Amino acid sequence: MAGFGDVLRGLGSVLNPQVAQQLGEEQRQERGAESQLQKQLGMLMLTKQIEQQSPEYQAKVEALKNEKGFREEASAAGSDLVKLTAAAAKYGKPEIAAGLLKQQ
């Protein structure tokens, strides 16, 4: 909703061409700023899509999934070394599996 000041400026633009020119310039600047913001948002979304499709990103996601899976199974296993060793082997943690085997 237009404020009272905007209404007065609009009426003033009818009487004074300079006010009309100033209002037009302000509107162009606002549209330009909105356009620039839309371009930046589009670039950000494109960058995010490219990043998500990269092999490095996929490897990080897979590593996080493996870490989460291992922690969940390790937590469920408690002090059962056999289950801990199996979880370590399953989620790509050979150093932990080897250490647990040595303890057995």
SEMAR-962850 format. One record per residue: x negated, z negated, y of N, C-alpha, C in turn; residue number from 1. Coordinates in nm, 2 decimals, padded with zeros to 4 digits, always signed. Each point is the difference from the previous one (the first is absolute). Last residue first. Example, Ala and Ser with C-alpha at 12.3 -4.5 7.8 and 13.67 -1.06 7.14 Angstrom:
# residues 2
<r n_east="-01.28" n_up="-00.71" n_north="-00.22" ca_east="-00.09" ca_up="+00.00" ca_north="+00.11" c_east="+00.08" c_up="-00.08" c_north="+00.11" n="2"/>
<r n_east="-00.03" n_up="+00.01" n_north="-00.57" ca_east="+00.09" ca_up="+00.00" ca_north="+00.12" c_east="-00.09" c_up="+00.00" c_north="+00.12" n="1"/>
# end
This chain:
# residues 104
<r n_east="-04.04" n_up="-02.06" n_north="-05.89" ca_east="+00.07" ca_up="-00.02" ca_north="-00.12" c_east="-00.10" c_up="-00.03" c_north="-00.11" n="104"/>
<r n_east="-00.14" n_up="+00.12" n_north="+00.44" ca_east="+00.05" ca_up="-00.14" ca_north="-00.01" c_east="+00.06" c_up="-00.03" c_north="-00.13" n="103"/>
<r n_east="-00.14" n_up="+00.44" n_north="+00.10" ca_east="-00.12" ca_up="-00.09" ca_north="-00.02" c_east="+00.04" c_up="-00.14" c_north="-00.02" n="102"/>
<r n_east="+00.33" n_up="+00.32" n_north="+00.12" ca_east="-00.04" ca_up="+00.01" ca_north="-00.14" c_east="-00.12" c_up="-00.09" c_north="-00.04" n="101"/>
<r n_east="+00.14" n_up="+00.03" n_north="+00.45" ca_east="+00.10" ca_up="-00.08" ca_north="-00.08" c_east="-00.04" c_up="+00.01" c_north="-00.15" n="100"/>
<r n_east="-00.25" n_up="+00.26" n_north="+00.31" ca_east="-00.02" ca_up="-00.15" ca_north="+00.02" c_east="+00.09" c_up="-00.08" c_north="-00.09" n="99"/>
<r n_east="+00.07" n_up="+00.46" n_north="+00.00" ca_east="-00.13" ca_up="-00.03" ca_north="-00.06" c_east="-00.03" c_up="-00.15" c_north="+00.01" n="98"/>
<r n_east="+00.37" n_up="+00.17" n_north="+00.24" ca_east="+00.03" ca_up="+00.00" ca_north="-00.15" c_east="-00.13" c_up="-00.04" c_north="-00.08" n="97"/>
<r n_east="-00.04" n_up="+00.05" n_north="+00.47" ca_east="+00.08" ca_up="-00.12" ca_north="-00.03" c_east="+00.03" c_up="-00.01" c_north="-00.15" n="96"/>
<r n_east="-00.22" n_up="+00.38" n_north="+00.16" ca_east="-00.09" ca_up="-00.11" ca_north="+00.01" c_east="+00.07" c_up="-00.13" c_north="-00.03" n="95"/>
<r n_east="+00.24" n_up="+00.42" n_north="+00.00" ca_east="-00.08" ca_up="-00.02" ca_north="-00.12" c_east="-00.09" c_up="-00.13" c_north="+00.01" n="94"/>
<r n_east="+00.45" n_up="+00.20" n_north="+00.22" ca_east="-00.09" ca_up="-00.11" ca_north="+00.04" c_east="-00.09" c_up="-00.03" c_north="-00.12" n="93"/>
<r n_east="+00.41" n_up="+00.31" n_north="+00.04" ca_east="-00.13" ca_up="+00.05" ca_north="+00.05" c_east="-00.09" c_up="-00.11" c_north="+00.06" n="92"/>
<r n_east="+00.45" n_up="-00.04" n_north="-00.22" ca_east="+00.00" ca_up="+00.03" ca_north="+00.14" c_east="-00.14" c_up="+00.03" c_north="+00.06" n="91"/>
<r n_east="+00.08" n_up="-00.11" n_north="-00.47" ca_east="+00.10" ca_up="+00.09" ca_north="+00.03" c_east="+00.00" c_up="+00.05" c_north="+00.15" n="90"/>
<r n_east="-00.30" n_up="-00.34" n_north="-00.17" ca_east="-00.03" ca_up="+00.14" ca_north="-00.06" c_east="+00.10" c_up="+00.10" c_north="+00.05" n="89"/>
<r n_east="+00.08" n_up="-00.45" n_north="+00.12" ca_east="-00.12" ca_up="+00.05" ca_north="+00.07" c_east="-00.04" c_up="+00.14" c_north="-00.05" n="88"/>
<r n_east="+00.35" n_up="-00.22" n_north="-00.23" ca_east="+00.04" ca_up="+00.04" ca_north="+00.14" c_east="-00.12" c_up="+00.05" c_north="+00.08" n="87"/>
<r n_east="-00.08" n_up="-00.17" n_north="-00.43" ca_east="+00.07" ca_up="+00.12" ca_north="-00.01" c_east="+00.05" c_up="+00.05" c_north="+00.14" n="86"/>
<r n_east="-00.22" n_up="-00.41" n_north="-00.02" ca_east="-00.09" ca_up="+00.10" ca_north="-00.03" c_east="+00.07" c_up="+00.14" c_north="-00.01" n="85"/>
<r n_east="+00.26" n_up="-00.39" n_north="+00.06" ca_east="-00.08" ca_up="+00.03" ca_north="+00.12" c_east="-00.10" c_up="+00.11" c_north="-00.02" n="84"/>
<r n_east="+00.25" n_up="-00.15" n_north="-00.37" ca_east="+00.08" ca_up="+00.07" ca_north="+00.09" c_east="-00.07" c_up="+00.03" c_north="+00.13" n="83"/>
<r n_east="-00.23" n_up="-00.26" n_north="-00.31" ca_east="+00.03" ca_up="+00.13" ca_north="-00.06" c_east="+00.08" c_up="+00.09" c_north="+00.09" n="82"/>
<r n_east="-00.09" n_up="-00.46" n_north="+00.11" ca_east="-00.12" ca_up="+00.09" ca_north="+00.03" c_east="+00.03" c_up="+00.14" c_north="-00.06" n="81"/>
<r n_east="+00.33" n_up="-00.39" n_north="+00.19" ca_east="-00.02" ca_up="+00.08" ca_north="-00.13" c_east="-00.11" c_up="+00.10" c_north="+00.03" n="80"/>
<r n_east="+00.20" n_up="-00.32" n_north="+00.32" ca_east="-00.14" ca_up="-00.02" ca_north="-00.05" c_east="-00.02" c_up="+00.07" c_north="-00.13" n="79"/>
<r n_east="+00.37" n_up="+00.19" n_north="+00.32" ca_east="-00.05" ca_up="-00.14" ca_north="+00.01" c_east="-00.14" c_up="-00.02" c_north="-00.05" n="78"/>
<r n_east="+00.33" n_up="+00.39" n_north="+00.03" ca_east="-00.08" ca_up="-00.03" ca_north="-00.12" c_east="-00.05" c_up="-00.15" c_north="+00.01" n="77"/>
<r n_east="+00.24" n_up="+00.21" n_north="+00.36" ca_east="+00.09" ca_up="-00.03" ca_north="-00.11" c_east="-00.08" c_up="-00.04" c_north="-00.13" n="76"/>
<r n_east="-00.24" n_up="+00.12" n_north="+00.39" ca_east="+00.08" ca_up="-00.12" ca_north="+00.03" c_east="+00.09" c_up="-00.03" c_north="-00.12" n="75"/>
<r n_east="-00.24" n_up="+00.39" n_north="-00.03" ca_east="-00.10" ca_up="-00.11" ca_north="-00.01" c_east="+00.08" c_up="-00.13" c_north="+00.03" n="74"/>
<r n_east="+00.23" n_up="+00.40" n_north="+00.06" ca_east="-00.02" ca_up="-00.02" ca_north="-00.14" c_east="-00.09" c_up="-00.12" c_north="-00.02" n="73"/>
<r n_east="+00.07" n_up="+00.14" n_north="+00.44" ca_east="+00.13" ca_up="-00.05" ca_north="-00.06" c_east="-00.02" c_up="-00.03" c_north="-00.14" n="72"/>
<r n_east="-00.37" n_up="+00.18" n_north="+00.23" ca_east="+00.03" ca_up="-00.14" ca_north="+00.04" c_east="+00.13" c_up="-00.05" c_north="-00.06" n="71"/>
<r n_east="-00.12" n_up="+00.45" n_north="-00.08" ca_east="-00.09" ca_up="-00.09" ca_north="-00.07" c_east="+00.03" c_up="-00.15" c_north="+00.04" n="70"/>
<r n_east="+00.25" n_up="+00.35" n_north="+00.21" ca_east="+00.03" ca_up="-00.02" ca_north="-00.14" c_east="-00.09" c_up="-00.10" c_north="-00.07" n="69"/>
<r n_east="-00.10" n_up="+00.11" n_north="+00.45" ca_east="+00.12" ca_up="-00.08" ca_north="-00.01" c_east="+00.04" c_up="-00.02" c_north="-00.14" n="68"/>
<r n_east="-00.37" n_up="+00.27" n_north="+00.07" ca_east="-00.03" ca_up="-00.14" ca_north="+00.04" c_east="+00.13" c_up="-00.08" c_north="-00.01" n="67"/>
<r n_east="+00.05" n_up="+00.46" n_north="-00.06" ca_east="-00.08" ca_up="-00.06" ca_north="-00.12" c_east="-00.03" c_up="-00.15" c_north="+00.03" n="66"/>
<r n_east="+00.20" n_up="+00.25" n_north="+00.35" ca_east="+00.09" ca_up="-00.02" ca_north="-00.11" c_east="-00.06" c_up="-00.07" c_north="-00.12" n="65"/>
<r n_east="-00.28" n_up="+00.13" n_north="+00.36" ca_east="+00.09" ca_up="-00.12" ca_north="+00.03" c_east="+00.10" c_up="-00.03" c_north="-00.10" n="64"/>
<r n_east="-00.27" n_up="+00.38" n_north="-00.06" ca_east="-00.08" ca_up="-00.12" ca_north="-00.01" c_east="+00.08" c_up="-00.13" c_north="+00.03" n="63"/>
<r n_east="+00.19" n_up="+00.43" n_north="+00.07" ca_east="-00.01" ca_up="-00.03" ca_north="-00.14" c_east="-00.08" c_up="-00.13" c_north="-00.02" n="62"/>
<r n_east="+00.04" n_up="+00.16" n_north="+00.44" ca_east="+00.13" ca_up="-00.05" ca_north="-00.05" c_east="-00.01" c_up="-00.04" c_north="-00.15" n="61"/>
<r n_east="-00.38" n_up="+00.19" n_north="+00.19" ca_east="+00.02" ca_up="-00.13" ca_north="+00.05" c_east="+00.13" c_up="-00.06" c_north="-00.04" n="60"/>
<r n_east="-00.10" n_up="+00.45" n_north="-00.11" ca_east="-00.09" ca_up="-00.09" ca_north="-00.08" c_east="+00.02" c_up="-00.15" c_north="+00.05" n="59"/>
<r n_east="+00.23" n_up="+00.34" n_north="+00.24" ca_east="+00.06" ca_up="-00.01" ca_north="-00.14" c_east="-00.09" c_up="-00.10" c_north="-00.08" n="58"/>
<r n_east="-00.17" n_up="+00.12" n_north="+00.42" ca_east="+00.12" ca_up="-00.08" ca_north="+00.01" c_east="+00.06" c_up="-00.03" c_north="-00.13" n="57"/>
<r n_east="-00.35" n_up="+00.30" n_north="+00.00" ca_east="-00.05" ca_up="-00.13" ca_north="+00.04" c_east="+00.12" c_up="-00.10" c_north="+00.01" n="56"/>
<r n_east="+00.08" n_up="+00.47" n_north="-00.06" ca_east="-00.04" ca_up="-00.07" ca_north="-00.13" c_east="-00.05" c_up="-00.15" c_north="+00.03" n="55"/>
<r n_east="+00.37" n_up="+00.24" n_north="+00.32" ca_east="-00.14" ca_up="+00.01" ca_north="-00.03" c_east="-00.04" c_up="-00.08" c_north="-00.12" n="54"/>
<r n_east="+00.44" n_up="+00.02" n_north="+00.22" ca_east="-00.02" ca_up="+00.11" ca_north="-00.10" c_east="-00.15" c_up="+00.01" c_north="-00.04" n="53"/>
<r n_east="+00.16" n_up="-00.30" n_north="+00.34" ca_east="+00.06" ca_up="-00.04" ca_north="-00.13" c_east="-00.02" c_up="+00.10" c_north="-00.11" n="52"/>
<r n_east="-00.15" n_up="+00.09" n_north="+00.44" ca_east="-00.08" ca_up="-00.11" ca_north="-00.05" c_east="+00.06" c_up="-00.04" c_north="-00.14" n="51"/>
<r n_east="+00.22" n_up="+00.33" n_north="+00.25" ca_east="-00.12" ca_up="+00.05" ca_north="-00.05" c_east="-00.08" c_up="-00.11" c_north="-00.07" n="50"/>
<r n_east="+00.39" n_up="-00.13" n_north="+00.22" ca_east="+00.03" ca_up="+00.09" ca_north="-00.12" c_east="-00.13" c_up="+00.05" c_north="-00.06" n="49"/>
<r n_east="-00.03" n_up="-00.24" n_north="+00.40" ca_east="+00.04" ca_up="-00.09" ca_north="-00.11" c_east="+00.03" c_up="+00.08" c_north="-00.13" n="48"/>
<r n_east="-00.08" n_up="+00.24" n_north="+00.40" ca_east="-00.13" ca_up="-00.06" ca_north="-00.05" c_east="+00.03" c_up="-00.09" c_north="-00.12" n="47"/>
<r n_east="+00.37" n_up="+00.19" n_north="+00.21" ca_east="-00.08" ca_up="+00.10" ca_north="-00.07" c_east="-00.13" c_up="-00.06" c_north="-00.05" n="46"/>
<r n_east="+00.27" n_up="-00.27" n_north="+00.28" ca_east="+00.06" ca_up="+00.03" ca_north="-00.13" c_east="-00.07" c_up="+00.10" c_north="-00.09" n="45"/>
<r n_east="-00.16" n_up="-00.08" n_north="+00.44" ca_east="-00.02" ca_up="-00.12" ca_north="-00.08" c_east="+00.07" c_up="+00.02" c_north="-00.14" n="44"/>
<r n_east="+00.07" n_up="+00.34" n_north="+00.32" ca_east="-00.14" ca_up="+00.00" ca_north="-00.05" c_east="-00.03" c_up="-00.12" c_north="-00.09" n="43"/>
<r n_east="+00.42" n_up="+00.02" n_north="+00.21" ca_east="-00.01" ca_up="+00.10" ca_north="-00.10" c_east="-00.14" c_up="+00.01" c_north="-00.06" n="42"/>
<r n_east="+00.07" n_up="-00.29" n_north="+00.36" ca_east="+00.07" ca_up="-00.05" ca_north="-00.12" c_east="-00.01" c_up="+00.10" c_north="-00.11" n="41"/>
<r n_east="-00.16" n_up="+00.13" n_north="+00.42" ca_east="-00.09" ca_up="-00.10" ca_north="-00.06" c_east="+00.06" c_up="-00.06" c_north="-00.13" n="40"/>
<r n_east="+00.26" n_up="+00.31" n_north="+00.25" ca_east="-00.12" ca_up="+00.07" ca_north="-00.06" c_east="-00.09" c_up="-00.11" c_north="-00.07" n="39"/>
<r n_east="+00.37" n_up="-00.16" n_north="+00.24" ca_east="+00.04" ca_up="+00.06" ca_north="-00.12" c_east="-00.11" c_up="+00.08" c_north="-00.07" n="38"/>
<r n_east="-00.09" n_up="-00.20" n_north="+00.42" ca_east="+00.02" ca_up="-00.10" ca_north="-00.10" c_east="+00.05" c_up="+00.06" c_north="-00.13" n="37"/>
<r n_east="-00.04" n_up="+00.28" n_north="+00.36" ca_east="-00.13" ca_up="-00.04" ca_north="-00.04" c_east="+00.01" c_up="-00.11" c_north="-00.11" n="36"/>
<r n_east="+00.39" n_up="+00.15" n_north="+00.21" ca_east="-00.05" ca_up="+00.10" ca_north="-00.09" c_east="-00.14" c_up="-00.04" c_north="-00.05" n="35"/>
<r n_east="+00.21" n_up="-00.28" n_north="+00.31" ca_east="+00.07" ca_up="+00.00" ca_north="-00.13" c_east="-00.06" c_up="+00.10" c_north="-00.10" n="34"/>
<r n_east="-00.17" n_up="+00.00" n_north="+00.44" ca_east="-00.04" ca_up="-00.12" ca_north="-00.07" c_east="+00.07" c_up="-00.01" c_north="-00.14" n="33"/>
<r n_east="+00.13" n_up="+00.35" n_north="+00.28" ca_east="-00.13" ca_up="+00.02" ca_north="-00.04" c_east="-00.06" c_up="-00.12" c_north="-00.08" n="32"/>
<r n_east="+00.42" n_up="-00.04" n_north="+00.21" ca_east="+00.01" ca_up="+00.09" ca_north="-00.12" c_east="-00.14" c_up="+00.03" c_north="-00.05" n="31"/>
<r n_east="+00.02" n_up="-00.25" n_north="+00.39" ca_east="+00.06" ca_up="-00.08" ca_north="-00.11" c_east="+00.01" c_up="+00.09" c_north="-00.13" n="30"/>
<r n_east="-00.15" n_up="+00.21" n_north="+00.40" ca_east="-00.10" ca_up="-00.09" ca_north="-00.05" c_east="+00.05" c_up="-00.09" c_north="-00.12" n="29"/>
<r n_east="+00.31" n_up="+00.28" n_north="+00.22" ca_east="-00.10" ca_up="+00.08" ca_north="-00.07" c_east="-00.11" c_up="-00.08" c_north="-00.06" n="28"/>
<r n_east="+00.31" n_up="-00.21" n_north="+00.28" ca_east="+00.06" ca_up="+00.04" ca_north="-00.12" c_east="-00.09" c_up="+00.08" c_north="-00.09" n="27"/>
<r n_east="-00.14" n_up="-00.11" n_north="+00.44" ca_east="+00.01" ca_up="-00.12" ca_north="-00.09" c_east="+00.06" c_up="+00.03" c_north="-00.13" n="26"/>
<r n_east="+00.00" n_up="+00.34" n_north="+00.32" ca_east="-00.14" ca_up="-00.02" ca_north="-00.05" c_east="+00.00" c_up="-00.13" c_north="-00.09" n="25"/>
<r n_east="+00.41" n_up="+00.10" n_north="+00.21" ca_east="-00.04" ca_up="+00.11" ca_north="-00.10" c_east="-00.13" c_up="-00.02" c_north="-00.06" n="24"/>
<r n_east="+00.13" n_up="-00.28" n_north="+00.36" ca_east="+00.07" ca_up="-00.03" ca_north="-00.12" c_east="-00.03" c_up="+00.10" c_north="-00.11" n="23"/>
<r n_east="-00.18" n_up="+00.09" n_north="+00.42" ca_east="-00.06" ca_up="-00.12" ca_north="-00.06" c_east="+00.07" c_up="-00.04" c_north="-00.13" n="22"/>
<r n_east="+00.19" n_up="+00.35" n_north="+00.25" ca_east="-00.12" ca_up="+00.04" ca_north="-00.05" c_east="-00.08" c_up="-00.11" c_north="-00.07" n="21"/>
<r n_east="+00.39" n_up="-00.10" n_north="+00.23" ca_east="+00.04" ca_up="+00.08" ca_north="-00.11" c_east="-00.13" c_up="+00.04" c_north="-00.07" n="20"/>
<r n_east="-00.05" n_up="-00.21" n_north="+00.41" ca_east="+00.04" ca_up="-00.10" ca_north="-00.11" c_east="+00.03" c_up="+00.07" c_north="-00.13" n="19"/>
<r n_east="-00.09" n_up="+00.27" n_north="+00.37" ca_east="-00.12" ca_up="-00.07" ca_north="-00.04" c_east="+00.03" c_up="-00.10" c_north="-00.11" n="18"/>
<r n_east="+00.35" n_up="+00.23" n_north="+00.23" ca_east="-00.06" ca_up="+00.08" ca_north="-00.11" c_east="-00.13" c_up="-00.06" c_north="-00.05" n="17"/>
<r n_east="+00.45" n_up="-00.24" n_north="+00.22" ca_east="-00.14" ca_up="+00.02" ca_north="+00.03" c_east="-00.07" c_up="+00.08" c_north="-00.11" n="16"/>
<r n_east="+00.47" n_up="-00.11" n_north="-00.02" ca_east="-00.03" ca_up="+00.01" ca_north="+00.15" c_east="-00.14" c_up="+00.04" c_north="+00.03" n="15"/>
<r n_east="+00.13" n_up="-00.07" n_north="-00.45" ca_east="+00.09" ca_up="+00.11" ca_north="+00.06" c_east="-00.02" c_up="+00.02" c_north="+00.14" n="14"/>
<r n_east="-00.23" n_up="-00.34" n_north="-00.23" ca_east="-00.06" ca_up="+00.13" ca_north="-00.02" c_east="+00.09" c_up="+00.11" c_north="+00.04" n="13"/>
<r n_east="+00.14" n_up="-00.45" n_north="+00.03" ca_east="-00.10" ca_up="+00.03" ca_north="+00.10" c_east="-00.06" c_up="+00.14" c_north="-00.02" n="12"/>
<r n_east="+00.29" n_up="-00.18" n_north="-00.32" ca_east="+00.08" ca_up="+00.04" ca_north="+00.11" c_east="-00.10" c_up="+00.04" c_north="+00.12" n="11"/>
<r n_east="-00.20" n_up="-00.17" n_north="-00.39" ca_east="+00.07" ca_up="+00.13" ca_north="-00.03" c_east="+00.08" c_up="+00.05" c_north="+00.12" n="10"/>
<r n_east="-00.20" n_up="-00.43" n_north="+00.03" ca_east="-00.10" ca_up="+00.11" ca_north="+00.01" c_east="+00.06" c_up="+00.14" c_north="-00.03" n="9"/>
<r n_east="+00.28" n_up="-00.38" n_north="-00.05" ca_east="-00.04" ca_up="+00.02" ca_north="+00.14" c_east="-00.10" c_up="+00.11" c_north="+00.02" n="8"/>
<r n_east="+00.10" n_up="-00.13" n_north="-00.44" ca_east="+00.12" ca_up="+00.07" ca_north="+00.06" c_east="-00.03" c_up="+00.03" c_north="+00.15" n="7"/>
<r n_east="-00.31" n_up="-00.25" n_north="-00.23" ca_east="-00.01" ca_up="+00.14" ca_north="-00.05" c_east="+00.12" c_up="+00.08" c_north="+00.06" n="6"/>
<r n_east="-00.02" n_up="-00.47" n_north="+00.08" ca_east="-00.10" ca_up="+00.07" ca_north="+00.07" c_east="-00.01" c_up="+00.15" c_north="-00.03" n="5"/>
<r n_east="+00.30" n_up="-00.28" n_north="-00.24" ca_east="+00.05" ca_up="+00.02" ca_north="+00.14" c_east="-00.11" c_up="+00.08" c_north="+00.08" n="4"/>
<r n_east="-00.04" n_up="+00.07" n_north="-00.53" ca_east="+00.02" ca_up="-00.12" ca_north="+00.09" c_east="+00.04" c_up="+00.05" c_north="+00.14" n="3"/>
<r n_east="+00.11" n_up="+00.23" n_north="-00.49" ca_east="-00.08" ca_up="+00.01" ca_north="+00.12" c_east="+00.02" c_up="-00.12" c_north="+00.08" n="2"/>
<r n_east="+00.04" n_up="+00.02" n_north="-00.54" ca_east="+00.08" ca_up="+00.00" ca_north="+00.12" c_east="-00.09" c_up="+00.00" c_north="+00.12" n="1"/>
# end
